[in-house]
Amino acid sequence: MSIFIAILNIVLSFVISICLLYSSQQMIDSESIIDTNLTDFTSSDELANPLVLQVEQIKTIPNKIHVGEEFSINATVKNTGMYPITFIANLCDSELYAVFDYKVEELPAPACKMMSEPVILNAGEKVIVQRISGISGLTYKALEEGQSTAKVILPFKINVSNIKTIDSLVDDKFNVTINSELST
């Protein structure tokens, strides 16, 4: 009987070892599938960004801009993905910026000395992000009357897990109407 129990213990140990090896291999395989899917997910900007972070509205402050005036921008962004997203969006050191045509000039402004905590935007949430001229290291100044075309850009991180993030950015085109100089 003791020989039978010894053989049973050996067989059971062998079966448990094989099960553990198999489940470990399954975890490794599933991690590699997740990494492959994430690589596929992020490899195409056309596919990734519209599915992850969406710009819903882009505005200038003030709404009506005149030649010679400085102005700020803001945009409403929405997390349409399934993972939390982080970015810097405080008034002082926002990562939101715009690239304008020749009708708008970018002027250096005093950089913010404050360090801000990143904003965490969970799936389905939205927030208004601003870049305030004069306090965020950059000022926009209207140079010429007419329609100015621009692209707003916001870098962000997709928080896939506690240890894995993916750098990305969202951009969207918009137009700004610059009116003639204000008469004094």
Secondary structure, 3 states (H helix, E strand, C coil): CHHHHHHHHHHHHHHHHHHHHHHHHHHHHHHHHHHHHHHHHHHCHHHHHHHHEEEEEEEEECCCEECCCEEEEEEEEEECCCCCEEECCCCCCCCCEEEECCCEEEEECCCCCCCCCCEEECCCCEEEEEECCCCCCEEEEECCCEEEEEEEEEEEEEECCCCCEEEEEEEEEEEEEEECCCCC
